[in-house]
């Protein structure tokens, strides 16, 4: 059990260092908080936030549709089994 915990901890540390390497290799230059898209203004924040809202709206709608179809399929299967057991 201790070997598994040690191996997991070592792999986690190694993965963290591998992912942090590009940030650490940047040379420590200061970019005043400027990101990959340049200076962030209200338009970028608004469109990003709108994208997040639309993404979750689509996930909820798609998930509801799939769940409804699966429930309908389950009910049809149960009705079929009931008809077979009753003899209709």
PDB file of N, CA, C and O in Angstrom:
ATOM      1  N   UNK A   1       0.821  -1.186   0.000  1.00  0.00           N
ATOM      2  CA  UNK A   1       0.000   0.000   0.000  1.00  0.00           C
ATOM      3  C   UNK A   1       0.872   1.261   0.000  1.00  0.00           C
ATOM      4  O   UNK A   1       0.580   2.227  -0.705  1.00  0.00           O
ATOM      5  N   UNK A   2       1.941   1.239   0.796  1.00  0.00           N
ATOM      6  CA  UNK A   2       2.828   2.405   0.862  1.00  0.00           C
ATOM      7  C   UNK A   2       3.559   2.629  -0.451  1.00  0.00           C
ATOM      8  O   UNK A   2       3.859   3.765  -0.818  1.00  0.00           O
ATOM      9  N   UNK A   3       3.845   1.538  -1.157  1.00  0.00           N
ATOM     10  CA  UNK A   3       4.531   1.664  -2.444  1.00  0.00           C
ATOM     11  C   UNK A   3       3.622   2.361  -3.443  1.00  0.00           C
ATOM     12  O   UNK A   3       4.074   3.195  -4.227  1.00  0.00           O
ATOM     13  N   UNK A   4       2.338   2.017  -3.414  1.00  0.00           N
ATOM     14  CA  UNK A   4       1.385   2.636  -4.331  1.00  0.00           C
ATOM     15  C   UNK A   4       1.250   4.131  -4.049  1.00  0.00           C
ATOM     16  O   UNK A   4       1.203   4.937  -4.978  1.00  0.00           O
ATOM     17  N   UNK A   5       1.188   4.500  -2.779  1.00  0.00           N
ATOM     18  CA  UNK A   5       1.082   5.913  -2.411  1.00  0.00           C
ATOM     19  C   UNK A   5       2.347   6.662  -2.826  1.00  0.00           C
ATOM     20  O   UNK A   5       2.275   7.778  -3.340  1.00  0.00           O
ATOM     21  N   UNK A   6       3.495   6.047  -2.602  1.00  0.00           N
ATOM     22  CA  UNK A   6       4.757   6.688  -2.973  1.00  0.00           C
ATOM     23  C   UNK A   6       4.867   6.849  -4.483  1.00  0.00           C
ATOM     24  O   UNK A   6       5.323   7.884  -4.969  1.00  0.00           O
ATOM     25  N   UNK A   7       4.450   5.822  -5.227  1.00  0.00           N
ATOM     26  CA  UNK A   7       4.517   5.896  -6.687  1.00  0.00           C
ATOM     27  C   UNK A   7       3.558   6.958  -7.215  1.00  0.00           C
ATOM     28  O   UNK A   7       3.900   7.718  -8.121  1.00  0.00           O
ATOM     29  N   UNK A   8       2.363   7.005  -6.647  1.00  0.00           N
ATOM     30  CA  UNK A   8       1.389   8.015  -7.072  1.00  0.00           C
ATOM     31  C   UNK A   8       1.896   9.419  -6.764  1.00  0.00           C
ATOM     32  O   UNK A   8       1.759  10.326  -7.586  1.00  0.00           O
ATOM     33  N   UNK A   9       2.478   9.598  -5.588  1.00  0.00           N
ATOM     34  CA  UNK A   9       3.015  10.911  -5.220  1.00  0.00           C
ATOM     35  C   UNK A   9       4.159  11.318  -6.146  1.00  0.00           C
ATOM     36  O   UNK A   9       4.248  12.473  -6.562  1.00  0.00           O
ATOM     37  N   UNK A  10       5.025  10.368  -6.463  1.00  0.00           N
ATOM     38  CA  UNK A  10       6.148  10.669  -7.348  1.00  0.00           C
ATOM     39  C   UNK A  10       5.663  11.031  -8.745  1.00  0.00           C
ATOM     40  O   UNK A  10       6.159  11.985  -9.346  1.00  0.00           O
ATOM     41  N   UNK A  11       4.699  10.280  -9.266  1.00  0.00           N
ATOM     42  CA  UNK A  11       4.163  10.584 -10.593  1.00  0.00           C
ATOM     43  C   UNK A  11       3.451  11.932 -10.615  1.00  0.00           C
ATOM     44  O   UNK A  11       3.553  12.676 -11.590  1.00  0.00           O
ATOM     45  N   UNK A  12       2.735  12.243  -9.548  1.00  0.00           N
ATOM     46  CA  UNK A  12       2.057  13.537  -9.468  1.00  0.00           C
ATOM     47  C   UNK A  12       3.065  14.681  -9.449  1.00  0.00           C
ATOM     48  O   UNK A  12       2.878  15.688 -10.131  1.00  0.00           O
ATOM     49  N   UNK A  13       4.120  14.527  -8.677  1.00  0.00           N
ATOM     50  CA  UNK A  13       5.160  15.546  -8.618  1.00  0.00           C
ATOM     51  C   UNK A  13       5.846  15.706  -9.968  1.00  0.00           C
ATOM     52  O   UNK A  13       6.102  16.829 -10.401  1.00  0.00           O
ATOM     53  N   UNK A  14       6.143  14.614 -10.626  1.00  0.00           N
ATOM     54  CA  UNK A  14       6.795  14.653 -11.927  1.00  0.00           C
ATOM     55  C   UNK A  14       5.899  15.327 -12.972  1.00  0.00           C
ATOM     56  O   UNK A  14       6.369  16.144 -13.765  1.00  0.00           O
ATOM     57  N   UNK A  15       4.621  14.983 -12.969  1.00  0.00           N
ATOM     58  CA  UNK A  15       3.691  15.596 -13.919  1.00  0.00           C
ATOM     59  C   UNK A  15       3.543  17.089 -13.651  1.00  0.00           C
ATOM     60  O   UNK A  15       3.479  17.884 -14.588  1.00  0.00           O
ATOM     61  N   UNK A  16       3.489  17.474 -12.379  1.00  0.00           N
ATOM     62  CA  UNK A  16       3.381  18.892 -12.036  1.00  0.00           C
ATOM     63  C   UNK A  16       4.598  19.677 -12.506  1.00  0.00           C
ATOM     64  O   UNK A  16       4.467  20.776 -13.044  1.00  0.00           O
ATOM     65  N   UNK A  17       5.762  19.118 -12.304  1.00  0.00           N
ATOM     66  CA  UNK A  17       6.978  19.796 -12.753  1.00  0.00           C
ATOM     67  C   UNK A  17       7.049  19.865 -14.268  1.00  0.00           C
ATOM     68  O   UNK A  17       7.512  20.864 -14.819  1.00  0.00           O
ATOM     69  N   UNK A  18       6.598  18.818 -14.951  1.00  0.00           N
ATOM     70  CA  UNK A  18       6.615  18.830 -16.419  1.00  0.00           C
ATOM     71  C   UNK A  18       5.656  19.883 -16.967  1.00  0.00           C
ATOM     72  O   UNK A  18       5.960  20.544 -17.960  1.00  0.00           O
ATOM     73  N   UNK A  19       4.505  20.040 -16.327  1.00  0.00           N
ATOM     74  CA  UNK A  19       3.543  21.040 -16.785  1.00  0.00           C
ATOM     75  C   UNK A  19       3.968  22.455 -16.427  1.00  0.00           C
ATOM     76  O   UNK A  19       3.610  23.409 -17.119  1.00  0.00           O
ATOM     77  N   UNK A  20       4.728  22.594 -15.350  1.00  0.00           N
ATOM     78  CA  UNK A  20       5.166  23.913 -14.918  1.00  0.00           C
ATOM     79  C   UNK A  20       6.435  24.371 -15.632  1.00  0.00           C
ATOM     80  O   UNK A  20       6.799  25.544 -15.543  1.00  0.00           O
ATOM     81  N   UNK A  21       7.104  23.479 -16.329  1.00  0.00           N
ATOM     82  CA  UNK A  21       8.383  23.814 -16.963  1.00  0.00           C
ATOM     83  C   UNK A  21       8.285  24.992 -17.928  1.00  0.00           C
ATOM     84  O   UNK A  21       9.147  25.868 -17.869  1.00  0.00           O
ATOM     85  N   UNK A  22       7.291  25.070 -18.812  1.00  0.00           N
ATOM     86  CA  UNK A  22       7.241  26.233 -19.715  1.00  0.00           C
ATOM     87  C   UNK A  22       7.082  27.562 -18.971  1.00  0.00           C
ATOM     88  O   UNK A  22       7.665  28.572 -19.365  1.00  0.00           O
ATOM     89  N   UNK A  23       6.302  27.555 -17.912  1.00  0.00           N
ATOM     90  CA  UNK A  23       6.124  28.791 -17.152  1.00  0.00           C
ATOM     91  C   UNK A  23       7.400  29.180 -16.419  1.00  0.00           C
ATOM     92  O   UNK A  23       7.734  30.361 -16.321  1.00  0.00           O
ATOM     93  N   UNK A  24       8.104  28.189 -15.911  1.00  0.00           N
ATOM     94  CA  UNK A  24       9.348  28.472 -15.192  1.00  0.00           C
ATOM     95  C   UNK A  24      10.474  28.854 -16.142  1.00  0.00           C
ATOM     96  O   UNK A  24      11.408  29.547 -15.737  1.00  0.00           O
ATOM     97  N   UNK A  25      10.407  28.421 -17.389  1.00  0.00           N
ATOM     98  CA  UNK A  25      11.474  28.694 -18.352  1.00  0.00           C
ATOM     99  C   UNK A  25      11.306  30.032 -19.059  1.00  0.00           C
ATOM    100  O   UNK A  25      12.114  30.374 -19.923  1.00  0.00           O
ATOM    101  N   UNK A  26      10.290  30.784 -18.717  1.00  0.00           N
ATOM    102  CA  UNK A  26      10.036  32.037 -19.428  1.00  0.00           C
ATOM    103  C   UNK A  26      11.084  33.104 -19.122  1.00  0.00           C
ATOM    104  O   UNK A  26      11.089  34.157 -19.759  1.00  0.00           O
ATOM    105  N   UNK A  27      11.947  32.860 -18.187  1.00  0.00           N
ATOM    106  CA  UNK A  27      13.018  33.799 -17.907  1.00  0.00           C
ATOM    107  C   UNK A  27      12.656  34.844 -16.871  1.00  0.00           C
ATOM    108  O   UNK A  27      13.471  35.712 -16.555  1.00  0.00           O
ATOM    109  N   UNK A  28      11.476  34.775 -16.353  1.00  0.00           N
ATOM    110  CA  UNK A  28      11.087  35.700 -15.301  1.00  0.00           C
ATOM    111  C   UNK A  28      10.780  37.098 -15.793  1.00  0.00           C
ATOM    112  O   UNK A  28      10.656  38.020 -14.987  1.00  0.00           O
ATOM    113  N   UNK A  29      10.653  37.278 -17.113  1.00  0.00           N
ATOM    114  CA  UNK A  29      10.306  38.598 -17.633  1.00  0.00           C
ATOM    115  C   UNK A  29       8.894  38.982 -17.232  1.00  0.00           C
ATOM    116  O   UNK A  29       7.992  38.146 -17.201  1.00  0.00           O
ATOM    117  N   UNK A  30       8.718  40.246 -16.929  1.00  0.00           N
ATOM    118  CA  UNK A  30       7.403  40.707 -16.501  1.00  0.00           C
ATOM    119  C   UNK A  30       6.633  41.222 -17.706  1.00  0.00           C
ATOM    120  O   UNK A  30       7.133  42.027 -18.491  1.00  0.00           O
ATOM    121  N   UNK A  31       5.413  40.741 -17.831  1.00  0.00           N
ATOM    122  CA  UNK A  31       4.574  41.175 -18.941  1.00  0.00           C
ATOM    123  C   UNK A  31       3.383  41.995 -18.452  1.00  0.00           C
ATOM    124  O   UNK A  31       2.445  42.248 -19.208  1.00  0.00           O
ATOM    125  N   UNK A  32       3.421  42.410 -17.184  1.00  0.00           N
ATOM    126  CA  UNK A  32       2.373  43.226 -16.582  1.00  0.00           C
ATOM    127  C   UNK A  32       1.005  42.569 -16.661  1.00  0.00           C
ATOM    128  O   UNK A  32      -0.009  43.247 -16.832  1.00  0.00           O
ATOM    129  N   UNK A  33       0.978  41.243 -16.537  1.00  0.00           N
ATOM    130  CA  UNK A  33      -0.282  40.523 -16.525  1.00  0.00           C
ATOM    131  C   UNK A  33      -0.906  40.330 -17.890  1.00  0.00           C
ATOM    132  O   UNK A  33      -2.066  39.928 -17.981  1.00  0.00           O
ATOM    133  N   UNK A  34      -0.177  40.604 -18.946  1.00  0.00           N
ATOM    134  CA  UNK A  34      -0.714  40.468 -20.296  1.00  0.00           C
ATOM    135  C   UNK A  34      -0.706  39.000 -20.685  1.00  0.00           C
ATOM    136  O   UNK A  34       0.307  38.317 -20.537  1.00  0.00           O
ATOM    137  N   UNK A  35      -1.842  38.516 -21.183  1.00  0.00           N
ATOM    138  CA  UNK A  35      -1.988  37.107 -21.522  1.00  0.00           C
ATOM    139  C   UNK A  35      -1.594  36.801 -22.950  1.00  0.00           C
ATOM    140  O   UNK A  35      -0.923  37.597 -23.608  1.00  0.00           O
ATOM    141  N   UNK A  36      -2.017  35.639 -23.425  1.00  0.00           N
ATOM    142  CA  UNK A  36      -1.671  35.198 -24.771  1.00  0.00           C
ATOM    143  C   UNK A  36      -2.354  36.035 -25.840  1.00  0.00           C
ATOM    144  O   UNK A  36      -1.815  36.183 -26.937  1.00  0.00           O
ATOM    145  N   UNK A  37      -3.525  36.586 -25.550  1.00  0.00           N
ATOM    146  CA  UNK A  37      -4.264  37.387 -26.520  1.00  0.00           C
ATOM    147  C   UNK A  37      -3.903  38.861 -26.474  1.00  0.00           C
ATOM    148  O   UNK A  37      -4.516  39.678 -27.162  1.00  0.00           O
ATOM    149  N   UNK A  38      -2.929  39.195 -25.681  1.00  0.00           N
ATOM    150  CA  UNK A  38      -2.563  40.603 -25.555  1.00  0.00           C
ATOM    151  C   UNK A  38      -3.261  41.223 -24.358  1.00  0.00           C
ATOM    152  O   UNK A  38      -3.638  40.528 -23.414  1.00  0.00           O
ATOM    153  N   UNK A  39      -3.423  42.501 -24.406  1.00  0.00           N
ATOM    154  CA  UNK A  39      -4.065  43.203 -23.304  1.00  0.00           C
ATOM    155  C   UNK A  39      -5.536  42.823 -23.239  1.00  0.00           C
ATOM    156  O   UNK A  39      -6.241  42.860 -24.248  1.00  0.00           O
ATOM    157  N   UNK A  40      -5.990  42.462 -22.057  1.00  0.00           N
ATOM    158  CA  UNK A  40      -7.371  42.034 -21.871  1.00  0.00           C
ATOM    159  C   UNK A  40      -8.244  43.257 -21.628  1.00  0.00           C
ATOM    160  O   UNK A  40      -7.968  44.074 -20.750  1.00  0.00           O
ATOM    161  N   UNK A  41      -9.305  43.365 -22.429  1.00  0.00           N
ATOM    162  CA  UNK A  41     -10.245  44.465 -22.233  1.00  0.00           C
ATOM    163  C   UNK A  41     -11.639  43.893 -21.981  1.00  0.00           C
ATOM    164  O   UNK A  41     -11.816  42.678 -21.895  1.00  0.00           O
ATOM    165  N   UNK A  42     -12.618  44.779 -21.863  1.00  0.00           N
ATOM    166  CA  UNK A  42     -13.982  44.357 -21.534  1.00  0.00           C
ATOM    167  C   UNK A  42     -14.592  43.474 -22.617  1.00  0.00           C
ATOM    168  O   UNK A  42     -15.367  42.570 -22.306  1.00  0.00           O
ATOM    169  N   UNK A  43     -14.262  43.714 -23.859  1.00  0.00           N
ATOM    170  CA  UNK A  43     -14.835  42.933 -24.960  1.00  0.00           C
ATOM    171  C   UNK A  43     -14.398  41.470 -24.874  1.00  0.00           C
ATOM    172  O   UNK A  43     -15.218  40.572 -25.066  1.00  0.00           O
ATOM    173  N   UNK A  44     -13.139  41.225 -24.590  1.00  0.00           N
ATOM    174  CA  UNK A  44     -12.626  39.858 -24.490  1.00  0.00           C
ATOM    175  C   UNK A  44     -13.274  39.140 -23.314  1.00  0.00           C
ATOM    176  O   UNK A  44     -13.688  37.988 -23.441  1.00  0.00           O
ATOM    177  N   UNK A  45     -13.365  39.803 -22.187  1.00  0.00           N
ATOM    178  CA  UNK A  45     -13.985  39.202 -21.000  1.00  0.00           C
ATOM    179  C   UNK A  45     -15.446  38.897 -21.264  1.00  0.00           C
ATOM    180  O   UNK A  45     -15.930  37.835 -20.871  1.00  0.00           O
ATOM    181  N   UNK A  46     -16.167  39.810 -21.926  1.00  0.00           N
ATOM    182  CA  UNK A  46     -17.585  39.614 -22.214  1.00  0.00           C
ATOM    183  C   UNK A  46     -17.794  38.424 -23.134  1.00  0.00           C
ATOM    184  O   UNK A  46     -18.671  37.601 -22.875  1.00  0.00           O
ATOM    185  N   UNK A  47     -17.018  38.311 -24.196  1.00  0.00           N
ATOM    186  CA  UNK A  47     -17.191  37.203 -25.123  1.00  0.00           C
ATOM    187  C   UNK A  47     -16.786  35.871 -24.495  1.00  0.00           C
ATOM    188  O   UNK A  47     -17.422  34.850 -24.756  1.00  0.00           O
ATOM    189  N   UNK A  48     -15.752  35.869 -23.681  1.00  0.00           N
ATOM    190  CA  UNK A  48     -15.360  34.642 -22.996  1.00  0.00           C
ATOM    191  C   UNK A  48     -16.457  34.194 -22.043  1.00  0.00           C
ATOM    192  O   UNK A  48     -16.801  33.013 -22.004  1.00  0.00           O
ATOM    193  N   UNK A  49     -17.006  35.121 -21.279  1.00  0.00           N
ATOM    194  CA  UNK A  49     -18.075  34.789 -20.344  1.00  0.00           C
ATOM    195  C   UNK A  49     -19.312  34.301 -21.074  1.00  0.00           C
ATOM    196  O   UNK A  49     -19.963  33.356 -20.628  1.00  0.00           O
ATOM    197  N   UNK A  50     -19.644  34.931 -22.188  1.00  0.00           N
ATOM    198  CA  UNK A  50     -20.771  34.485 -22.987  1.00  0.00           C
ATOM    199  C   UNK A  50     -20.520  33.073 -23.520  1.00  0.00           C
ATOM    200  O   UNK A  50     -21.441  32.257 -23.555  1.00  0.00           O
ATOM    201  N   UNK A  51     -19.309  32.782 -23.928  1.00  0.00           N
ATOM    202  CA  UNK A  51     -18.973  31.442 -24.392  1.00  0.00           C
ATOM    203  C   UNK A  51     -19.141  30.394 -23.297  1.00  0.00           C
ATOM    204  O   UNK A  51     -19.614  29.289 -23.562  1.00  0.00           O
ATOM    205  N   UNK A  52     -18.755  30.736 -22.068  1.00  0.00           N
ATOM    206  CA  UNK A  52     -18.923  29.810 -20.948  1.00  0.00           C
ATOM    207  C   UNK A  52     -20.402  29.544 -20.700  1.00  0.00           C
ATOM    208  O   UNK A  52     -20.796  28.396 -20.491  1.00  0.00           O
ATOM    209  N   UNK A  53     -21.224  30.589 -20.722  1.00  0.00           N
ATOM    210  CA  UNK A  53     -22.658  30.438 -20.502  1.00  0.00           C
ATOM    211  C   UNK A  53     -23.282  29.578 -21.602  1.00  0.00           C
ATOM    212  O   UNK A  53     -24.076  28.686 -21.304  1.00  0.00           O
ATOM    213  N   UNK A  54     -22.942  29.828 -22.854  1.00  0.00           N
ATOM    214  CA  UNK A  54     -23.490  29.061 -23.973  1.00  0.00           C
ATOM    215  C   UNK A  54     -23.036  27.609 -23.888  1.00  0.00           C
ATOM    216  O   UNK A  54     -23.826  26.704 -24.156  1.00  0.00           O
ATOM    217  N   UNK A  55     -21.782  27.368 -23.522  1.00  0.00           N
ATOM    218  CA  UNK A  55     -21.284  26.005 -23.387  1.00  0.00           C
ATOM    219  C   UNK A  55     -22.109  25.226 -22.369  1.00  0.00           C
ATOM    220  O   UNK A  55     -22.555  24.115 -22.655  1.00  0.00           O
ATOM    221  N   UNK A  56     -22.315  25.794 -21.191  1.00  0.00           N
ATOM    222  CA  UNK A  56     -23.066  25.073 -20.172  1.00  0.00           C
ATOM    223  C   UNK A  56     -24.535  24.927 -20.559  1.00  0.00           C
ATOM    224  O   UNK A  56     -25.158  23.923 -20.214  1.00  0.00           O
ATOM    225  N   UNK A  57     -25.096  25.891 -21.259  1.00  0.00           N
ATOM    226  CA  UNK A  57     -26.464  25.763 -21.749  1.00  0.00           C
ATOM    227  C   UNK A  57     -26.570  24.582 -22.716  1.00  0.00           C
ATOM    228  O   UNK A  57     -27.512  23.794 -22.636  1.00  0.00           O
ATOM    229  N   UNK A  58     -25.609  24.462 -23.622  1.00  0.00           N
ATOM    230  CA  UNK A  58     -25.620  23.340 -24.566  1.00  0.00           C
ATOM    231  C   UNK A  58     -25.410  22.000 -23.855  1.00  0.00           C
ATOM    232  O   UNK A  58     -26.045  21.008 -24.214  1.00  0.00           O
ATOM    233  N   UNK A  59     -24.540  21.959 -22.868  1.00  0.00           N
ATOM    234  CA  UNK A  59     -24.309  20.722 -22.124  1.00  0.00           C
ATOM    235  C   UNK A  59     -25.590  20.297 -21.411  1.00  0.00           C
ATOM    236  O   UNK A  59     -25.936  19.116 -21.416  1.00  0.00           O
ATOM    237  N   UNK A  60     -26.289  21.240 -20.804  1.00  0.00           N
ATOM    238  CA  UNK A  60     -27.525  20.926 -20.088  1.00  0.00           C
ATOM    239  C   UNK A  60     -28.596  20.452 -21.057  1.00  0.00           C
ATOM    240  O   UNK A  60     -29.273  19.459 -20.790  1.00  0.00           O
ATOM    241  N   UNK A  61     -28.762  21.145 -22.176  1.00  0.00           N
ATOM    242  CA  UNK A  61     -29.782  20.751 -23.159  1.00  0.00           C
ATOM    243  C   UNK A  61     -29.474  19.377 -23.749  1.00  0.00           C
ATOM    244  O   UNK A  61     -30.371  18.542 -23.861  1.00  0.00           O
ATOM    245  N   UNK A  62     -28.236  19.136 -24.121  1.00  0.00           N
ATOM    246  CA  UNK A  62     -27.860  17.846 -24.686  1.00  0.00           C
ATOM    247  C   UNK A  62     -28.017  16.726 -23.661  1.00  0.00           C
ATOM    248  O   UNK A  62     -28.508  15.645 -23.990  1.00  0.00           O
ATOM    249  N   UNK A  63     -27.606  16.978 -22.435  1.00  0.00           N
ATOM    250  CA  UNK A  63     -27.756  15.976 -21.377  1.00  0.00           C
ATOM    251  C   UNK A  63     -29.216  15.660 -21.091  1.00  0.00           C
ATOM    252  O   UNK A  63     -29.564  14.500 -20.871  1.00  0.00           O
ATOM    253  N   UNK A  64     -30.076  16.677 -21.092  1.00  0.00           N
ATOM    254  CA  UNK A  64     -31.500  16.452 -20.870  1.00  0.00           C
ATOM    255  C   UNK A  64     -32.110  15.643 -22.003  1.00  0.00           C
ATOM    256  O   UNK A  64     -32.937  14.763 -21.765  1.00  0.00           O
ATOM    257  N   UNK A  65     -31.705  15.935 -23.232  1.00  0.00           N
ATOM    258  CA  UNK A  65     -32.221  15.203 -24.387  1.00  0.00           C
ATOM    259  C   UNK A  65     -31.812  13.731 -24.314  1.00  0.00           C
ATOM    260  O   UNK A  65     -32.637  12.840 -24.522  1.00  0.00           O
ATOM    261  N   UNK A  66     -30.544  13.484 -24.019  1.00  0.00           N
ATOM    262  CA  UNK A  66     -30.054  12.108 -23.938  1.00  0.00           C
ATOM    263  C   UNK A  66     -30.749  11.367 -22.805  1.00  0.00           C
ATOM    264  O   UNK A  66     -31.137  10.210 -22.971  1.00  0.00           O
ATOM    265  N   UNK A  67     -30.911  12.016 -21.659  1.00  0.00           N
ATOM    266  CA  UNK A  67     -31.573  11.370 -20.533  1.00  0.00           C
ATOM    267  C   UNK A  67     -33.022  11.053 -20.866  1.00  0.00           C
ATOM    268  O   UNK A  67     -33.513   9.986 -20.496  1.00  0.00           O
ATOM    269  N   UNK A  68     -33.715  11.945 -21.549  1.00  0.00           N
ATOM    270  CA  UNK A  68     -35.098  11.690 -21.948  1.00  0.00           C
ATOM    271  C   UNK A  68     -35.210  10.510 -22.891  1.00  0.00           C
ATOM    272  O   UNK A  68     -36.102   9.673 -22.751  1.00  0.00           O
ATOM    273  N   UNK A  69     -34.299  10.446 -23.854  1.00  0.00           N
ATOM    274  CA  UNK A  69     -34.318   9.316 -24.798  1.00  0.00           C
ATOM    275  C   UNK A  69     -34.040   7.991 -24.076  1.00  0.00           C
ATOM    276  O   UNK A  69     -34.674   6.978 -24.370  1.00  0.00           O
ATOM    277  N   UNK A  70     -33.097   8.002 -23.133  1.00  0.00           N
ATOM    278  CA  UNK A  70     -32.788   6.783 -22.398  1.00  0.00           C
ATOM    279  C   UNK A  70     -33.948   6.355 -21.505  1.00  0.00           C
ATOM    280  O   UNK A  70     -34.232   5.163 -21.389  1.00  0.00           O
ATOM    281  N   UNK A  71     -34.618   7.317 -20.876  1.00  0.00           N
ATOM    282  CA  UNK A  71     -35.779   6.997 -20.050  1.00  0.00           C
ATOM    283  C   UNK A  71     -36.904   6.414 -20.896  1.00  0.00           C
ATOM    284  O   UNK A  71     -37.558   5.455 -20.485  1.00  0.00           O
ATOM    285  N   UNK A  72     -37.131   6.983 -22.069  1.00  0.00           N
ATOM    286  CA  UNK A  72     -38.170   6.475 -22.960  1.00  0.00           C
ATOM    287  C   UNK A  72     -37.840   5.048 -23.390  1.00  0.00           C
ATOM    288  O   UNK A  72     -38.719   4.187 -23.428  1.00  0.00           O
ATOM    289  N   UNK A  73     -36.586   4.802 -23.709  1.00  0.00           N
ATOM    290  CA  UNK A  73     -36.156   3.463 -24.114  1.00  0.00           C
ATOM    291  C   UNK A  73     -36.337   2.468 -22.974  1.00  0.00           C
ATOM    292  O   UNK A  73     -36.770   1.337 -23.195  1.00  0.00           O
ATOM    293  N   UNK A  74     -36.000   2.893 -21.738  1.00  0.00           N
ATOM    294  CA  UNK A  74     -36.156   2.020 -20.584  1.00  0.00           C
ATOM    295  C   UNK A  74     -37.626   1.694 -20.335  1.00  0.00           C
ATOM    296  O   UNK A  74     -37.967   0.549 -20.037  1.00  0.00           O
ATOM    297  N   UNK A  75     -38.497   2.693 -20.454  1.00  0.00           N
ATOM    298  CA  UNK A  75     -39.929   2.458 -20.248  1.00  0.00           C
ATOM    299  C   UNK A  75     -40.499   1.541 -21.322  1.00  0.00           C
ATOM    300  O   UNK A  75     -41.334   0.689 -21.019  1.00  0.00           O
ATOM    301  N   UNK A  76     -40.066   1.698 -22.571  1.00  0.00           N
ATOM    302  CA  UNK A  76     -40.530   0.809 -23.635  1.00  0.00           C
ATOM    303  C   UNK A  76     -40.079  -0.622 -23.384  1.00  0.00           C
ATOM    304  O   UNK A  76     -40.833  -1.559 -23.645  1.00  0.00           O
ATOM    305  N   UNK A  77     -38.869  -0.805 -22.885  1.00  0.00           N
ATOM    306  CA  UNK A  77     -38.363  -2.138 -22.596  1.00  0.00           C
ATOM    307  C   UNK A  77     -39.147  -2.759 -21.438  1.00  0.00           C
ATOM    308  O   UNK A  77     -39.480  -3.943 -21.486  1.00  0.00           O
ATOM    309  N   UNK A  78     -39.443  -1.980 -20.408  1.00  0.00           N
ATOM    310  CA  UNK A  78     -40.222  -2.489 -19.283  1.00  0.00           C
ATOM    311  C   UNK A  78     -41.638  -2.847 -19.723  1.00  0.00           C
ATOM    312  O   UNK A  78     -42.184  -3.853 -19.271  1.00  0.00           O
ATOM    313  N   UNK A  79     -42.236  -2.046 -20.590  1.00  0.00           N
ATOM    314  CA  UNK A  79     -43.580  -2.344 -21.086  1.00  0.00           C
ATOM    315  C   UNK A  79     -43.566  -3.618 -21.920  1.00  0.00           C
ATOM    316  O   UNK A  79     -44.494  -4.423 -21.843  1.00  0.00           O
ATOM    317  N   UNK A  80     -42.529  -3.801 -22.709  1.00  0.00           N
ATOM    318  CA  UNK A  80     -42.410  -5.012 -23.518  1.00  0.00           C
ATOM    319  C   UNK A  80     -42.283  -6.252 -22.628  1.00  0.00           C
ATOM    320  O   UNK A  80     -42.918  -7.273 -22.892  1.00  0.00           O
ATOM    321  N   UNK A  81     -41.472  -6.165 -21.584  1.00  0.00           N
ATOM    322  CA  UNK A  81     -41.323  -7.288 -20.661  1.00  0.00           C
ATOM    323  C   UNK A  81     -42.632  -7.576 -19.939  1.00  0.00           C
ATOM    324  O   UNK A  81     -42.970  -8.737 -19.710  1.00  0.00           O
ATOM    325  N   UNK A  82     -43.372  -6.533 -19.578  1.00  0.00           N
ATOM    326  CA  UNK A  82     -44.660  -6.716 -18.901  1.00  0.00           C
ATOM    327  C   UNK A  82     -45.673  -7.378 -19.831  1.00  0.00           C
ATOM    328  O   UNK A  82     -46.425  -8.252 -19.399  1.00  0.00           O
ATOM    329  N   UNK A  83     -45.703  -6.972 -21.107  1.00  0.00           N
ATOM    330  CA  UNK A  83     -46.618  -7.582 -22.066  1.00  0.00           C
ATOM    331  C   UNK A  83     -46.288  -9.060 -22.278  1.00  0.00           C
ATOM    332  O   UNK A  83     -47.189  -9.885 -22.431  1.00  0.00           O
ATOM    333  N   UNK A  84     -44.994  -9.393 -22.286  1.00  0.00           N
ATOM    334  CA  UNK A  84     -44.600 -10.783 -22.455  1.00  0.00           C
ATOM    335  C   UNK A  84     -44.985 -11.630 -21.255  1.00  0.00           C
ATOM    336  O   UNK A  84     -45.390 -12.782 -21.406  1.00  0.00           O
ATOM    337  N   UNK A  85     -44.859 -11.063 -20.068  1.00  0.00           N
ATOM    338  CA  UNK A  85     -45.183 -11.834 -18.877  1.00  0.00           C
ATOM    339  C   UNK A  85     -46.686 -12.003 -18.705  1.00  0.00           C
ATOM    340  O   UNK A  85     -47.138 -13.023 -18.186  1.00  0.00           O
ATOM    341  N   UNK A  86     -47.464 -11.014 -19.134  1.00  0.00           N
ATOM    342  CA  UNK A  86     -48.919 -11.086 -19.030  1.00  0.00           C
ATOM    343  C   UNK A  86     -49.485 -11.938 -20.146  1.00  0.00           C
ATOM    344  O   UNK A  86     -50.465 -12.654 -19.941  1.00  0.00           O
ATOM    345  N   UNK A  87     -48.892 -11.873 -21.311  1.00  0.00           N
ATOM    346  CA  UNK A  87     -49.341 -12.708 -22.412  1.00  0.00           C
ATOM    347  C   UNK A  87     -50.109 -11.950 -23.477  1.00  0.00           C
ATOM    348  O   UNK A  87     -50.823 -12.574 -24.262  1.00  0.00           O
ATOM    349  N   UNK A  88     -49.997 -10.674 -23.537  1.00  0.00           N
ATOM    350  CA  UNK A  88     -50.716  -9.912 -24.573  1.00  0.00           C
ATOM    351  C   UNK A  88     -50.048 -10.075 -25.894  1.00  0.00           C
ATOM    352  O   UNK A  88     -50.503  -9.511 -26.889  1.00  0.00           O
TER     353      UNK A  88
END
